[in-house]
Amino acid sequence: MADDLSAVARFLYEAGTLKQTKRTGWWMAGVRDPESVAEHSWRTALIASVIAKLEGADPAKAAFLAVWHDSQETRTGDVNHLGKKYAPSADPEAITADQVAGMPEILASAIRDVAAEYEAKESPEAVCARDADKLECMIQGIEYRAQGYDAQRWIDNSRGRLTTKTANELADAVLEGAPLDWLRTAMGEK
C-alpha cells in the first residue's frame, strides 16, 4: 500500500502544477497574466453543480467531473484551439491511465472512469460539466473584456457551444449583467 500511496502523492504534486499552468488562449486576446487551469477548473466545478441541480442531474457528480476535466493538462499544458489545429490532440483517457498508474486500483479505476465519462459526453452530469466548462470560459471572457481586452471571440464561441436549457439561460443572465453587479447588490447600490 505504501508504494500505491507514493503514486498518489506524486500525482498530488503533479496536480499542483495546474495552479501555475496558464490558459493560453487568453494570450491571443492580449491578456498578460491569464487565469490558471486550476482557477478555471474551480469555477467550472461550481458552475457544473449549479447547472446540474437546475437540470435535475446530480450536482456533486457534475462538479466531480468538472474538477477532473482538465487534469490531463499537467502532461500536455493548455493547448488552445489554434494549437489544436496544428498538433493532434492527445487522448485524455490515455493520459489519465498513465497518471494513475501505480495508484491503488480502487482509486485509479475511479479516476479513469471520471475521465471516460466526461469524454463520452453522454451522462446528464457530463453534459452539465461540459456546459459549465464553456460557460466559465464565457464568464471569464466577459471579465477580461471589462478589463479592456478583446475577448468577444471567446464570449461568442463559448455561448454558441452551450447545450442545456439552464446553461443557455444562465448565459443570457450573465450577458445582461456586469462583472461587478454582485458587489453593487451586496453594498445596496442596485
Backbone as JSON, one array per atom type, in Angstrom:
{
  "sequence": "MADDLSAVARFLYEAGTLKQTKRTGWWMAGVRDPESVAEHSWRTALIASVIAKLEGADPAKAAFLAVWHDSQETRTGDVNHLGKKYAPSADPEAITADQVAGMPEILASAIRDVAAEYEAKESPEAVCARDADKLECMIQGIEYRAQGYDAQRWIDNSRGRLTTKTANELADAVLEGAPLDWLRTAMGEK",
  "N": [[0.82, -1.2, 0.0], [2.02, 1.22, 0.66], [3.68, 1.83, -1.51], [1.69, 2.25, -3.4], [0.49, 4.53, -2.34], [2.56, 6.28, -2.64], [2.49, 6.74, -5.36], [0.07, 8.12, -5.5], [0.76, 10.36, -3.99], [2.74, 11.48, -5.66], [1.1, 12.16, -7.82], [-0.51, 14.11, -6.61], [1.31, 16.2, -6.23], [1.87, 16.62, -8.92], [-0.67, 17.47, -9.82], [-0.74, 19.93, -8.6], [0.72, 21.52, -10.3], [-1.06, 22.63, -12.04], [-1.89, 24.94, -10.93], [-0.08, 26.79, -11.72], [-0.17, 26.62, -14.44], [-1.0, 28.34, -17.2], [-3.94, 29.43, -18.93], [-3.76, 29.33, -22.21], [-5.07, 30.4, -24.47], [-6.02, 32.92, -23.86], [-3.86, 34.6, -24.11], [-3.81, 35.31, -26.76], [-5.77, 37.18, -26.83], [-4.54, 39.22, -25.7], [-4.22, 39.18, -22.97], [-2.08, 39.47, -20.37], [-1.48, 38.09, -17.99], [-3.08, 35.51, -17.7], [-5.81, 33.54, -16.29], [-5.2, 30.55, -14.37], [-5.2, 27.0, -15.14], [-6.12, 25.6, -12.93], [-7.6, 27.58, -11.57], [-9.61, 28.04, -13.44], [-10.77, 25.48, -13.46], [-11.82, 25.29, -10.87], [-13.95, 27.23, -10.79], [-15.43, 26.19, -12.87], [-16.27, 23.74, -11.78], [-17.96, 24.66, -9.75], [-19.93, 25.98, -11.28], [-20.83, 23.77, -12.74], [-22.1, 22.28, -10.75], [-24.25, 23.94, -10.17], [-25.62, 24.12, -12.66], [-26.25, 21.38, -13.0], [-27.9, 20.86, -10.76], [-30.11, 22.49, -11.36], [-30.89, 21.31, -13.71], [-31.79, 18.88, -12.94], [-29.97, 16.86, -12.57], [-27.23, 15.11, -10.95], [-25.66, 17.18, -8.79], [-23.25, 16.96, -7.31], [-21.85, 14.95, -8.63], [-21.56, 16.09, -11.17], [-19.97, 18.29, -10.53], [-17.72, 16.92, -9.64], [-16.86, 15.67, -12.01], [-16.21, 17.99, -13.41], [-14.12, 19.05, -11.89], [-12.07, 17.29, -12.51], [-11.81, 17.6, -15.26], [-9.8, 18.9, -16.77], [-7.48, 17.76, -15.87], [-5.54, 16.33, -17.2], [-3.95, 18.18, -18.37], [-1.69, 18.63, -16.94], [0.22, 17.16, -18.12], [0.16, 17.85, -20.8], [0.0, 20.56, -21.0], [-1.89, 23.59, -21.5], [-3.49, 23.46, -24.36], [-4.5, 25.58, -26.76], [-7.27, 26.38, -28.99], [-6.25, 27.15, -31.51], [-3.7, 26.0, -31.46], [-4.43, 23.32, -31.42], [-5.2, 22.98, -33.98], [-2.89, 22.46, -35.37], [-1.49, 20.51, -34.0], [-1.93, 17.14, -33.25], [-4.55, 16.06, -31.14], [-4.01, 14.98, -27.84], [-4.91, 11.91, -26.25], [-7.18, 12.13, -23.76], [-8.04, 10.07, -22.02], [-6.02, 8.17, -22.21], [-3.88, 9.6, -21.19], [-4.78, 10.02, -18.58], [-4.83, 7.35, -17.68], [-2.09, 6.84, -17.62], [-1.33, 8.71, -15.71], [-2.47, 7.69, -13.35], [-1.28, 5.28, -12.96], [-0.01, 2.78, -10.89], [-1.31, 3.64, -8.64], [-3.58, 2.83, -5.89], [-5.86, 0.4, -7.0], [-8.63, 0.79, -6.66], [-8.86, 3.54, -6.49], [-7.52, 4.39, -8.83], [-9.12, 3.25, -10.86], [-11.51, 4.61, -10.42], [-10.79, 7.24, -11.09], [-10.04, 6.91, -13.77], [-12.54, 6.19, -14.75], [-13.95, 8.6, -14.38], [-12.68, 10.32, -16.19], [-13.31, 8.97, -18.57], [-16.12, 9.1, -18.55], [-16.56, 11.87, -18.71], [-15.4, 12.44, -21.2], [-17.01, 10.88, -22.88], [-19.4, 12.24, -23.05], [-22.08, 11.66, -22.51], [-23.64, 11.14, -20.16], [-26.04, 12.85, -18.07], [-24.74, 14.41, -16.17], [-22.16, 14.71, -17.23], [-22.75, 16.19, -19.5], [-23.67, 18.52, -18.28], [-21.31, 19.29, -16.94], [-19.63, 19.77, -19.12], [-20.98, 21.89, -20.34], [-20.65, 23.69, -18.27], [-17.91, 24.14, -18.42], [-17.74, 25.59, -20.81], [-19.41, 27.77, -20.21], [-18.02, 28.89, -18.08], [-15.72, 29.78, -19.4], [-16.89, 31.71, -21.02], [-17.83, 33.55, -19.1], [-15.38, 34.28, -17.96], [-14.28, 35.51, -20.19], [-16.0, 37.72, -20.42], [-15.3, 39.05, -18.1], [-12.6, 39.64, -18.68], [-13.0, 41.24, -20.92], [-14.23, 43.43, -19.71], [-12.04, 44.46, -18.5], [-10.74, 45.59, -20.55], [-9.71, 43.99, -22.56], [-9.73, 42.34, -25.77], [-11.96, 40.19, -25.95], [-14.19, 39.21, -27.16], [-14.51, 37.22, -29.1], [-14.1, 34.8, -27.7], [-16.18, 34.91, -25.92], [-18.42, 34.83, -27.63], [-17.97, 32.37, -29.02], [-17.98, 30.51, -26.91], [-20.55, 30.87, -25.9], [-22.08, 29.98, -28.04], [-21.7, 27.24, -27.94], [-23.06, 26.04, -25.91], [-25.36, 23.68, -24.51], [-27.41, 22.8, -22.73], [-30.63, 23.75, -21.4], [-30.58, 25.22, -19.01], [-27.88, 26.19, -18.93], [-27.88, 27.83, -21.18], [-29.82, 29.72, -20.41], [-28.58, 30.77, -18.14], [-26.35, 31.89, -19.39], [-27.58, 33.94, -20.85], [-28.45, 35.54, -18.68], [-25.98, 36.21, -17.55], [-24.86, 37.69, -19.63], [-26.58, 39.86, -19.64], [-25.91, 41.21, -17.36], [-23.19, 42.62, -15.41], [-19.71, 42.23, -14.52], [-19.26, 43.31, -11.9], [-21.73, 43.57, -10.74], [-22.62, 41.95, -8.64], [-21.25, 42.96, -6.42], [-22.2, 45.58, -6.24], [-24.87, 45.01, -5.66], [-24.58, 43.66, -3.2], [-23.66, 45.75, -1.65], [-25.85, 47.3, -1.53], [-26.34, 49.11, -3.53], [-27.71, 48.68, -5.82]],
  "CA": [[0.0, 0.0, 0.0], [2.89, 2.41, 0.72], [4.07, 2.16, -2.89], [0.5, 2.79, -4.04], [0.29, 5.89, -1.86], [3.61, 7.11, -3.25], [1.97, 7.15, -6.67], [-0.94, 9.15, -5.23], [1.49, 11.56, -3.57], [3.33, 12.08, -6.87], [0.03, 12.79, -8.59], [-0.95, 15.33, -5.93], [2.28, 17.23, -6.61], [1.64, 16.89, -10.34], [-1.9, 18.26, -9.93], [-0.41, 21.29, -8.17], [1.28, 22.33, -11.4], [-2.15, 23.32, -12.73], [-2.03, 26.27, -10.34], [0.81, 27.67, -12.47], [-0.39, 26.41, -15.87], [-1.9, 29.39, -17.69], [-4.84, 29.13, -20.05], [-3.0, 30.01, -23.25], [-5.9, 31.1, -25.46], [-6.19, 34.32, -23.47], [-2.72, 35.4, -24.59], [-4.17, 35.85, -28.08], [-6.63, 38.35, -26.58], [-3.68, 40.23, -25.1], [-4.18, 39.07, -21.51], [-0.69, 39.19, -19.99], [-1.42, 37.11, -16.9], [-4.4, 34.87, -17.7], [-6.14, 32.59, -15.25], [-4.58, 29.23, -14.47], [-6.1, 25.88, -15.36], [-6.75, 25.3, -11.64], [-8.62, 28.6, -11.32], [-10.7, 27.74, -14.37], [-11.43, 24.24, -13.04], [-12.59, 25.54, -9.65], [-15.23, 27.85, -11.1], [-16.17, 25.24, -13.7], [-16.92, 22.79, -10.88], [-19.06, 25.38, -9.11], [-20.97, 26.17, -12.3], [-21.38, 22.44, -13.06], [-23.05, 21.89, -9.71], [-25.43, 24.79, -10.34], [-26.34, 23.66, -13.85], [-26.78, 20.04, -12.75], [-29.04, 20.94, -9.83], [-31.25, 23.07, -12.07], [-31.26, 20.39, -14.79], [-32.26, 17.63, -12.36], [-28.89, 15.88, -12.53], [-26.53, 15.05, -9.67], [-24.7, 18.28, -8.76], [-21.94, 16.53, -6.8], [-21.18, 14.19, -9.69], [-21.19, 17.05, -12.22], [-18.82, 19.06, -10.01], [-16.6, 15.99, -9.62], [-16.39, 15.58, -13.4], [-15.61, 19.27, -13.79], [-12.83, 19.19, -11.2], [-11.09, 16.45, -13.19], [-11.91, 17.69, -16.72], [-8.54, 19.36, -17.39], [-6.35, 17.23, -15.1], [-4.51, 15.82, -18.12], [-3.12, 19.29, -18.82], [-0.4, 18.58, -16.25], [1.14, 16.49, -19.04], [0.14, 18.43, -22.15], [-0.17, 22.01, -20.97], [-3.18, 24.03, -22.03], [-3.38, 23.67, -25.8], [-5.68, 26.34, -27.2], [-7.9, 25.88, -30.23], [-5.35, 27.35, -32.64], [-2.67, 24.97, -31.34], [-5.02, 22.02, -31.77], [-5.29, 22.92, -35.45], [-1.61, 22.0, -35.9], [-0.97, 19.35, -33.26], [-3.01, 16.19, -32.96], [-4.98, 16.09, -29.76], [-3.66, 13.83, -27.02], [-6.08, 11.19, -25.75], [-7.3, 12.38, -22.33], [-8.18, 8.83, -21.27], [-4.69, 7.54, -22.16], [-3.07, 10.39, -20.25], [-5.28, 9.7, -17.23], [-4.36, 6.0, -17.34], [-0.69, 6.98, -17.28], [-1.23, 9.46, -14.46], [-2.92, 6.91, -12.19], [-0.53, 4.02, -12.89], [0.62, 2.54, -9.6], [-2.2, 4.02, -7.53], [-4.49, 1.74, -5.51], [-6.78, 0.18, -8.12], [-9.95, 1.36, -6.36], [-8.75, 4.96, -6.82], [-7.15, 4.52, -10.25], [-10.28, 2.95, -11.72], [-12.48, 5.7, -10.26], [-10.31, 8.39, -11.86], [-10.18, 6.55, -15.19], [-13.97, 6.25, -15.06], [-14.33, 10.01, -14.45], [-12.19, 10.83, -17.48], [-14.08, 8.33, -19.64], [-17.48, 9.63, -18.54], [-16.53, 13.25, -19.22], [-15.1, 12.4, -22.64], [-18.12, 10.26, -23.6], [-20.42, 13.3, -23.23], [-23.4, 11.01, -22.58], [-24.43, 11.23, -18.93], [-26.52, 14.21, -17.81], [-23.71, 15.14, -15.41], [-21.08, 15.07, -18.15], [-23.27, 17.29, -20.33], [-23.67, 19.72, -17.42], [-19.92, 19.67, -16.71], [-19.1, 20.33, -20.37], [-21.58, 23.22, -20.45], [-20.01, 24.54, -17.26], [-16.6, 24.5, -18.98], [-17.96, 26.65, -21.81], [-19.96, 28.94, -19.54], [-16.94, 29.53, -17.31], [-14.9, 30.5, -20.37], [-17.65, 32.89, -21.43], [-17.8, 34.5, -17.98], [-14.01, 34.81, -17.88], [-14.15, 36.43, -21.32], [-16.7, 38.96, -20.08], [-14.46, 39.74, -17.11], [-11.44, 40.19, -19.38], [-13.5, 42.34, -21.76], [-14.44, 44.58, -18.81], [-10.71, 44.99, -18.19], [-10.22, 46.22, -21.75], [-9.17, 43.03, -23.52], [-10.62, 41.98, -26.88], [-12.33, 38.8, -25.66], [-15.52, 38.93, -27.71], [-14.46, 35.94, -29.83], [-14.25, 33.73, -26.71], [-17.54, 35.04, -25.39], [-19.35, 34.34, -28.66], [-17.74, 30.94, -29.27], [-18.42, 29.75, -25.75], [-22.02, 30.99, -25.86], [-22.63, 29.16, -29.11], [-21.45, 25.82, -27.73], [-23.85, 25.56, -24.78], [-26.42, 22.77, -24.96], [-28.55, 22.64, -21.81], [-31.53, 24.89, -21.22], [-30.09, 26.01, -17.89], [-26.65, 26.89, -19.31], [-28.26, 28.91, -22.09], [-30.5, 30.77, -19.64], [-27.54, 31.42, -17.33], [-25.56, 32.72, -20.3], [-28.36, 35.16, -21.09], [-28.4, 36.35, -17.46], [-24.62, 36.73, -17.42], [-24.69, 38.72, -20.65], [-27.39, 41.03, -19.28], [-25.31, 41.86, -16.21], [-21.79, 43.06, -15.49], [-18.92, 41.5, -13.54], [-19.32, 43.83, -10.53], [-23.11, 43.7, -10.26], [-22.74, 41.26, -7.35], [-20.74, 43.86, -5.38], [-23.16, 46.67, -6.12], [-26.04, 44.47, -4.97], [-24.2, 43.39, -1.82], [-23.48, 47.04, -0.98], [-27.12, 48.0, -1.52], [-26.29, 50.17, -4.53], [-28.5, 48.31, -7.01]],
  "C": [[0.87, 1.26, 0.0], [3.34, 2.83, -0.67], [2.9, 2.79, -3.63], [0.28, 4.25, -3.64], [1.39, 6.83, -2.35], [3.17, 7.6, -4.62], [0.91, 8.24, -6.51], [-0.24, 10.45, -4.85], [2.13, 12.25, -4.77], [2.27, 12.8, -7.69], [-0.44, 14.09, -7.93], [0.02, 16.49, -6.2], [2.08, 17.64, -8.08], [0.42, 17.78, -10.53], [-1.64, 19.71, -9.54], [0.16, 22.15, -9.27], [0.2, 23.08, -12.16], [-2.39, 24.7, -12.14], [-1.13, 27.29, -11.06], [0.61, 27.57, -13.99], [-1.43, 27.41, -16.37], [-2.75, 28.88, -18.84], [-4.36, 29.98, -21.23], [-3.83, 30.78, -24.28], [-6.04, 32.58, -25.14], [-5.02, 35.19, -23.9], [-3.04, 36.03, -25.94], [-5.1, 37.06, -27.96], [-5.83, 39.47, -25.91], [-3.59, 40.17, -23.59], [-2.78, 38.63, -21.1], [-0.57, 38.1, -18.93], [-2.78, 36.43, -16.77], [-4.57, 33.92, -16.51], [-5.38, 31.29, -15.45], [-5.65, 28.18, -14.75], [-6.82, 25.54, -14.06], [-7.84, 26.31, -11.32], [-9.85, 28.35, -12.19], [-11.49, 26.51, -13.88], [-12.28, 24.44, -11.79], [-13.96, 26.15, -9.99], [-16.07, 26.96, -12.0], [-16.92, 24.24, -12.83], [-18.11, 23.44, -10.17], [-20.23, 25.55, -10.07], [-21.63, 24.83, -12.64], [-22.39, 22.01, -12.02], [-24.34, 22.68, -9.82], [-26.27, 24.3, -11.52], [-26.99, 22.31, -13.58], [-28.0, 20.08, -11.82], [-30.28, 21.45, -10.55], [-31.73, 22.19, -13.22], [-31.8, 19.06, -14.25], [-31.23, 16.52, -12.36], [-28.22, 15.94, -11.15], [-25.46, 16.14, -9.61], [-23.31, 17.87, -8.27], [-21.16, 15.79, -7.88], [-20.73, 15.13, -10.82], [-19.99, 17.87, -11.78], [-17.57, 18.19, -10.01], [-16.01, 15.84, -11.03], [-15.66, 16.86, -13.8], [-14.25, 19.49, -13.12], [-11.74, 18.45, -11.97], [-10.96, 16.74, -14.68], [-10.63, 18.15, -17.41], [-7.31, 18.8, -16.67], [-5.22, 16.7, -15.99], [-3.56, 16.93, -18.57], [-1.83, 19.44, -18.0], [0.65, 18.0, -17.19], [1.23, 17.19, -20.39], [0.24, 19.95, -22.14], [-1.55, 22.33, -21.52], [-2.99, 24.33, -23.52], [-4.65, 24.36, -26.27], [-6.15, 25.84, -28.56], [-7.02, 26.09, -31.46], [-4.26, 26.28, -32.63], [-3.17, 23.6, -31.75], [-5.17, 21.86, -33.28], [-4.03, 22.28, -36.04], [-1.05, 20.76, -35.21], [-2.13, 18.4, -32.97], [-3.31, 16.2, -31.46], [-4.55, 14.81, -29.04], [-4.94, 13.2, -26.48], [-6.17, 11.37, -24.24], [-7.38, 11.09, -21.5], [-6.83, 8.1, -21.16], [-3.79, 8.29, -21.18], [-3.48, 10.07, -18.82], [-4.78, 8.33, -16.8], [-2.89, 6.04, -16.93], [-0.52, 7.69, -15.93], [-1.55, 8.6, -13.23], [-2.2, 5.56, -12.07], [0.17, 3.91, -11.53], [-0.21, 2.95, -8.41], [-3.01, 2.8, -7.11], [-5.58, 1.61, -6.58], [-8.16, 0.79, -7.87], [-9.97, 2.85, -6.71], [-8.47, 5.15, -8.31], [-8.34, 4.27, -11.16], [-11.33, 4.05, -11.61], [-12.06, 6.93, -11.08], [-10.4, 8.12, -13.36], [-11.64, 6.65, -15.62], [-14.46, 7.69, -15.21], [-13.91, 10.58, -15.8], [-13.01, 10.25, -18.63], [-15.5, 8.9, -19.7], [-17.51, 11.05, -19.11], [-16.33, 13.25, -20.74], [-16.25, 11.8, -23.45], [-19.26, 11.23, -23.86], [-21.84, 12.75, -23.22], [-24.23, 11.18, -21.32], [-24.91, 12.67, -18.74], [-25.46, 15.05, -17.07], [-22.54, 15.56, -16.29], [-21.51, 16.22, -19.06], [-23.26, 18.59, -19.53], [-22.24, 20.21, -17.18], [-19.31, 20.3, -17.96], [-19.69, 21.71, -20.61], [-20.94, 24.18, -19.46], [-18.64, 25.01, -17.75], [-16.74, 25.67, -19.96], [-18.48, 27.93, -21.15], [-18.89, 29.65, -18.72], [-16.03, 30.33, -18.23], [-15.6, 31.78, -20.81], [-17.61, 33.96, -20.33], [-16.41, 35.12, -17.85], [-13.77, 35.81, -19.01], [-14.83, 37.77, -21.03], [-15.88, 39.75, -19.07], [-13.23, 40.36, -17.77], [-11.85, 41.36, -20.28], [-13.71, 43.59, -20.91], [-13.12, 45.22, -18.41], [-10.03, 45.6, -19.42], [-9.63, 45.29, -22.78], [-10.21, 42.69, -24.58], [-10.97, 40.49, -26.76], [-13.65, 38.4, -26.28], [-15.58, 37.59, -28.43], [-14.71, 34.77, -28.89], [-15.65, 33.73, -26.12], [-18.53, 34.42, -26.38], [-19.2, 32.84, -28.9], [-18.25, 30.08, -28.12], [-19.95, 29.74, -25.68], [-22.66, 30.06, -26.87], [-22.49, 27.67, -28.9], [-22.24, 25.23, -26.55], [-25.02, 24.71, -25.27], [-27.62, 22.7, -24.03], [-29.36, 23.92, -21.73], [-30.99, 25.81, -20.12], [-28.84, 26.81, -18.26], [-26.97, 28.05, -20.25], [-28.94, 30.05, -21.36], [-29.51, 31.51, -18.73], [-26.68, 32.34, -18.19], [-26.28, 34.03, -20.6], [-28.29, 36.09, -19.89], [-27.03, 36.98, -17.27], [-24.4, 37.87, -18.41], [-25.48, 40.0, -20.35], [-26.77, 41.83, -18.14], [-23.9, 42.34, -16.49], [-21.02, 42.39, -14.36], [-19.02, 42.03, -12.1], [-20.74, 44.06, -10.02], [-23.29, 43.05, -8.89], [-22.32, 42.18, -6.21], [-21.71, 45.02, -5.14], [-24.41, 46.22, -5.36], [-25.73, 44.24, -3.49], [-24.06, 44.68, -1.0], [-24.78, 47.86, -0.95], [-27.2, 49.14, -2.53], [-27.2, 49.89, -5.71], [-29.71, 47.52, -6.62]]
}
